[in-house]
Amino acid sequence: MPHTLVNPDELHDPRTFGYSHIALAVGETVHIAGQYASGGEGAVAAEGFDSQVELALENLGVALAAVGLGYGEVVRLGTYIVDHDPAKLGIVAARISGIWGSRPPAQTLVGVAALAMPGMLFEVDAVAVRG
């Protein structure tokens, strides 16, 4: 992996929430635009928050693979949740844990009133590093 994750003992352990405090990276930086639960034509292709999180993260994997990378090279996530609440945080944290295990990337979660298209409930963008 082209990066090191740091979670200082003086700060809380963020991994149970699905992120790390710091990602140190050296290499080519790759920025992945916001991915959502889109189908082949760009329309929202899933209903329900859980389904949208799953498909958005799958689409993130497709975008990473298109440039020869995988989830393991992601050093930062930006997650955007319409009408955020603690239950939604649990869904996102579980999905992130399922992909990254005990090494989740640095992440910022932002609760928003709406996203770019009607029906969008979740969006994720990423920064990855090619080592």
C-alpha atoms as an extended CHARMM CRD file, in Angstrom:
* protein
*
       131  EXT
         1         1  MET       CA              0.0000000000        0.0000000000        0.0000000000  PROA      1               0.0000000000
         2         2  PRO       CA              1.3380000000        3.4150000000       -0.9350000000  PROA      2               0.0000000000
         3         3  HSD       CA              0.1160000000        5.0370000000        2.2510000000  PROA      3               0.0000000000
         4         4  THR       CA              0.2280000000        4.8500000000        6.0240000000  PROA      4               0.0000000000
         5         5  LEU       CA             -2.7720000000        5.4110000000        8.2760000000  PROA      5               0.0000000000
         6         6  VAL       CA             -2.2760000000        7.1330000000       11.6260000000  PROA      6               0.0000000000
         7         7  ASN       CA             -4.7180000000        7.2570000000       14.5310000000  PROA      7               0.0000000000
         8         8  PRO       CA             -3.0160000000        9.1050000000       17.4070000000  PROA      8               0.0000000000
         9         9  ASP       CA             -3.5750000000        7.6340000000       20.8650000000  PROA      9               0.0000000000
        10        10  GLU       CA             -4.4910000000       11.1180000000       22.0950000000  PROA      10              0.0000000000
        11        11  LEU       CA             -7.5810000000       11.1300000000       19.8290000000  PROA      11              0.0000000000
        12        12  HSD       CA            -10.5470000000        8.7590000000       19.8720000000  PROA      12              0.0000000000
        13        13  ASP       CA            -10.3500000000        5.5550000000       17.8150000000  PROA      13              0.0000000000
        14        14  PRO       CA            -12.3420000000        6.4850000000       14.6930000000  PROA      14              0.0000000000
        15        15  ARG       CA            -12.2630000000        3.0680000000       13.0390000000  PROA      15              0.0000000000
        16        16  THR       CA            -15.5720000000        2.0000000000       14.5970000000  PROA      16              0.0000000000
        17        17  PHE       CA            -17.1230000000        4.9540000000       12.7410000000  PROA      17              0.0000000000
        18        18  GLY       CA            -15.4890000000        3.8760000000        9.4580000000  PROA      18              0.0000000000
        19        19  TYR       CA            -12.5540000000        6.2360000000        9.0520000000  PROA      19              0.0000000000
        20        20  SER       CA             -8.9810000000        7.0170000000       10.0890000000  PROA      20              0.0000000000
        21        21  HSD       CA             -7.7170000000       10.4130000000       11.2750000000  PROA      21              0.0000000000
        22        22  ILE       CA             -4.6790000000       10.7070000000        8.9940000000  PROA      22              0.0000000000
        23        23  ALA       CA             -3.4700000000        9.1830000000        5.7220000000  PROA      23              0.0000000000
        24        24  LEU       CA              0.1600000000        9.7900000000        4.7320000000  PROA      24              0.0000000000
        25        25  ALA       CA              0.7430000000        9.1110000000        1.0450000000  PROA      25              0.0000000000
        26        26  VAL       CA              3.5500000000        9.2820000000       -1.5180000000  PROA      26              0.0000000000
        27        27  GLY       CA              2.9020000000        8.6940000000       -5.2130000000  PROA      27              0.0000000000
        28        28  GLU       CA              0.5930000000        9.7330000000       -8.0530000000  PROA      28              0.0000000000
        29        29  THR       CA             -2.6290000000       11.2270000000       -6.6850000000  PROA      29              0.0000000000
        30        30  VAL       CA             -5.8740000000       10.1390000000       -8.3390000000  PROA      30              0.0000000000
        31        31  HSD       CA             -9.1110000000       12.0460000000       -7.6810000000  PROA      31              0.0000000000
        32        32  ILE       CA            -12.3770000000       10.1690000000       -8.2110000000  PROA      32              0.0000000000
        33        33  ALA       CA            -15.4670000000       12.3270000000       -8.7260000000  PROA      33              0.0000000000
        34        34  GLY       CA            -18.6060000000       11.7770000000       -6.6840000000  PROA      34              0.0000000000
        35        35  GLN       CA            -20.1160000000        8.3680000000       -7.2920000000  PROA      35              0.0000000000
        36        36  TYR       CA            -23.7500000000        7.6600000000       -6.5480000000  PROA      36              0.0000000000
        37        37  ALA       CA            -26.2320000000        4.8610000000       -7.1290000000  PROA      37              0.0000000000
        38        38  SER       CA            -26.2200000000        5.4240000000      -10.8840000000  PROA      38              0.0000000000
        39        39  GLY       CA            -27.0920000000        3.0060000000      -13.6150000000  PROA      39              0.0000000000
        40        40  GLY       CA            -25.7270000000        2.9610000000      -17.1580000000  PROA      40              0.0000000000
        41        41  GLU       CA            -27.6830000000        6.0450000000      -18.2360000000  PROA      41              0.0000000000
        42        42  GLY       CA            -26.8270000000        8.1330000000      -15.1680000000  PROA      42              0.0000000000
        43        43  ALA       CA            -30.2350000000        7.9260000000      -13.5100000000  PROA      43              0.0000000000
        44        44  VAL       CA            -30.5220000000        6.8690000000       -9.8740000000  PROA      44              0.0000000000
        45        45  ALA       CA            -30.8050000000        3.0760000000      -10.1060000000  PROA      45              0.0000000000
        46        46  ALA       CA            -31.5540000000        2.0960000000       -6.5120000000  PROA      46              0.0000000000
        47        47  GLU       CA            -34.1300000000        3.0810000000       -3.9460000000  PROA      47              0.0000000000
        48        48  GLY       CA            -33.4880000000        3.1890000000       -0.2420000000  PROA      48              0.0000000000
        49        49  PHE       CA            -30.4420000000        4.4860000000        1.5470000000  PROA      49              0.0000000000
        50        50  ASP       CA            -28.7400000000        1.1090000000        2.1530000000  PROA      50              0.0000000000
        51        51  SER       CA            -29.0590000000        0.0950000000       -1.5130000000  PROA      51              0.0000000000
        52        52  GLN       CA            -27.7430000000        3.4670000000       -2.6690000000  PROA      52              0.0000000000
        53        53  VAL       CA            -24.6930000000        3.2490000000       -0.4050000000  PROA      53              0.0000000000
        54        54  GLU       CA            -23.9150000000       -0.2430000000       -1.7040000000  PROA      54              0.0000000000
        55        55  LEU       CA            -24.2320000000        0.7190000000       -5.3880000000  PROA      55              0.0000000000
        56        56  ALA       CA            -22.3120000000        3.9880000000       -4.9630000000  PROA      56              0.0000000000
        57        57  LEU       CA            -19.4020000000        2.1290000000       -3.3660000000  PROA      57              0.0000000000
        58        58  GLU       CA            -19.5340000000       -0.4990000000       -6.1270000000  PROA      58              0.0000000000
        59        59  ASN       CA            -19.3860000000        2.3290000000       -8.6880000000  PROA      59              0.0000000000
        60        60  LEU       CA            -16.3870000000        3.7460000000       -6.8140000000  PROA      60              0.0000000000
        61        61  GLY       CA            -14.7120000000        0.3450000000       -7.2380000000  PROA      61              0.0000000000
        62        62  VAL       CA            -15.4350000000        0.4200000000      -10.9850000000  PROA      62              0.0000000000
        63        63  ALA       CA            -13.9230000000        3.9060000000      -11.2860000000  PROA      63              0.0000000000
        64        64  LEU       CA            -10.8150000000        2.8330000000       -9.3750000000  PROA      64              0.0000000000
        65        65  ALA       CA            -10.4050000000       -0.3060000000      -11.4970000000  PROA      65              0.0000000000
        66        66  ALA       CA            -10.6310000000        1.8030000000      -14.6750000000  PROA      66              0.0000000000
        67        67  VAL       CA             -7.3010000000        3.3950000000      -13.7080000000  PROA      67              0.0000000000
        68        68  GLY       CA             -5.7140000000        0.2040000000      -12.4070000000  PROA      68              0.0000000000
        69        69  LEU       CA             -6.3970000000        0.8240000000       -8.7120000000  PROA      69              0.0000000000
        70        70  GLY       CA             -8.4240000000       -0.8500000000       -5.9960000000  PROA      70              0.0000000000
        71        71  TYR       CA            -10.0200000000        0.1470000000       -2.7260000000  PROA      71              0.0000000000
        72        72  GLY       CA             -6.6900000000       -0.4260000000       -0.9520000000  PROA      72              0.0000000000
        73        73  GLU       CA             -5.1760000000        2.6360000000       -2.6390000000  PROA      73              0.0000000000
        74        74  VAL       CA             -7.8940000000        5.0080000000       -1.3910000000  PROA      74              0.0000000000
        75        75  VAL       CA             -6.5340000000        7.4300000000        1.1990000000  PROA      75              0.0000000000
        76        76  ARG       CA             -9.5200000000        9.7470000000        1.5960000000  PROA      76              0.0000000000
        77        77  LEU       CA            -13.2910000000        9.5950000000        1.1900000000  PROA      77              0.0000000000
        78        78  GLY       CA            -15.8390000000       12.3720000000        1.1290000000  PROA      78              0.0000000000
        79        79  THR       CA            -19.3240000000       11.0870000000        1.9070000000  PROA      79              0.0000000000
        80        80  TYR       CA            -22.5060000000       13.1060000000        1.4720000000  PROA      80              0.0000000000
        81        81  ILE       CA            -25.7760000000       12.0030000000        3.0760000000  PROA      81              0.0000000000
        82        82  VAL       CA            -29.2050000000       13.5480000000        2.5210000000  PROA      82              0.0000000000
        83        83  ASP       CA            -31.0360000000       14.0710000000        5.8330000000  PROA      83              0.0000000000
        84        84  HSD       CA            -28.2280000000       12.4950000000        7.8450000000  PROA      84              0.0000000000
        85        85  ASP       CA            -29.0430000000       10.6990000000       11.1020000000  PROA      85              0.0000000000
        86        86  PRO       CA            -27.2020000000        8.1910000000       13.3430000000  PROA      86              0.0000000000
        87        87  ALA       CA            -28.8390000000        5.1680000000       11.6830000000  PROA      87              0.0000000000
        88        88  LYS       CA            -27.4200000000        6.2280000000        8.3260000000  PROA      88              0.0000000000
        89        89  LEU       CA            -23.9820000000        6.6310000000        9.8840000000  PROA      89              0.0000000000
        90        90  GLY       CA            -24.1880000000        2.9880000000       11.0100000000  PROA      90              0.0000000000
        91        91  ILE       CA            -25.0410000000        1.8320000000        7.4860000000  PROA      91              0.0000000000
        92        92  VAL       CA            -22.1340000000        3.7540000000        5.9460000000  PROA      92              0.0000000000
        93        93  ALA       CA            -19.6900000000        2.5990000000        8.6500000000  PROA      93              0.0000000000
        94        94  ALA       CA            -20.7050000000       -1.0410000000        8.1340000000  PROA      94              0.0000000000
        95        95  ARG       CA            -20.2240000000       -0.8320000000        4.3540000000  PROA      95              0.0000000000
        96        96  ILE       CA            -16.8540000000        0.8790000000        4.7440000000  PROA      96              0.0000000000
        97        97  SER       CA            -15.7710000000       -1.7200000000        7.2850000000  PROA      97              0.0000000000
        98        98  GLY       CA            -16.8180000000       -4.4430000000        4.8560000000  PROA      98              0.0000000000
        99        99  ILE       CA            -14.5060000000       -3.0110000000        2.2020000000  PROA      99              0.0000000000
       100       100  TRP       CA            -11.5690000000       -1.6440000000        4.2070000000  PROA      100             0.0000000000
       101       101  GLY       CA            -11.7660000000       -3.6880000000        7.4230000000  PROA      101             0.0000000000
       102       102  SER       CA             -9.5960000000       -2.2290000000       10.1650000000  PROA      102             0.0000000000
       103       103  ARG       CA             -7.8300000000        0.1330000000        7.6860000000  PROA      103             0.0000000000
       104       104  PRO       CA            -10.5000000000        2.6350000000        6.6340000000  PROA      104             0.0000000000
       105       105  PRO       CA             -9.2790000000        5.7400000000        4.8100000000  PROA      105             0.0000000000
       106       106  ALA       CA             -9.5010000000        9.2560000000        6.2060000000  PROA      106             0.0000000000
       107       107  GLN       CA            -13.0570000000       10.4450000000        5.7180000000  PROA      107             0.0000000000
       108       108  THR       CA            -15.2880000000       13.4580000000        6.0550000000  PROA      108             0.0000000000
       109       109  LEU       CA            -19.0470000000       12.8920000000        6.2410000000  PROA      109             0.0000000000
       110       110  VAL       CA            -21.2960000000       15.8100000000        5.3520000000  PROA      110             0.0000000000
       111       111  GLY       CA            -25.0360000000       15.8900000000        5.9400000000  PROA      111             0.0000000000
       112       112  VAL       CA            -26.7720000000       17.7660000000        3.1200000000  PROA      112             0.0000000000
       113       113  ALA       CA            -30.3050000000       18.8790000000        2.2650000000  PROA      113             0.0000000000
       114       114  ALA       CA            -30.1050000000       17.5200000000       -1.2900000000  PROA      114             0.0000000000
       115       115  LEU       CA            -27.6930000000       16.1810000000       -3.8990000000  PROA      115             0.0000000000
       116       116  ALA       CA            -27.4030000000       16.8050000000       -7.6520000000  PROA      116             0.0000000000
       117       117  MET       CA            -30.3580000000       14.7050000000       -8.8240000000  PROA      117             0.0000000000
       118       118  PRO       CA            -33.7980000000       13.9760000000       -7.4080000000  PROA      118             0.0000000000
       119       119  GLY       CA            -33.8000000000       10.7050000000       -5.4950000000  PROA      119             0.0000000000
       120       120  MET       CA            -30.0750000000       10.7420000000       -4.6740000000  PROA      120             0.0000000000
       121       121  LEU       CA            -29.5660000000        9.9350000000       -0.9890000000  PROA      121             0.0000000000
       122       122  PHE       CA            -25.8040000000        9.2450000000       -0.8800000000  PROA      122             0.0000000000
       123       123  GLU       CA            -22.6640000000       10.2230000000       -2.7870000000  PROA      123             0.0000000000
       124       124  VAL       CA            -19.0000000000        9.3780000000       -2.2460000000  PROA      124             0.0000000000
       125       125  ASP       CA            -15.8610000000       10.8710000000       -3.7610000000  PROA      125             0.0000000000
       126       126  ALA       CA            -12.3230000000        9.6260000000       -3.2060000000  PROA      126             0.0000000000
       127       127  VAL       CA             -8.6290000000       10.3740000000       -3.3920000000  PROA      127             0.0000000000
       128       128  ALA       CA             -6.3840000000        7.4150000000       -4.1400000000  PROA      128             0.0000000000
       129       129  VAL       CA             -2.6200000000        7.1310000000       -4.4930000000  PROA      129             0.0000000000
       130       130  ARG       CA             -0.7620000000        5.0200000000       -7.0060000000  PROA      130             0.0000000000
       131       131  GLY       CA              2.4240000000        3.9630000000       -5.2670000000  PROA      131             0.0000000000
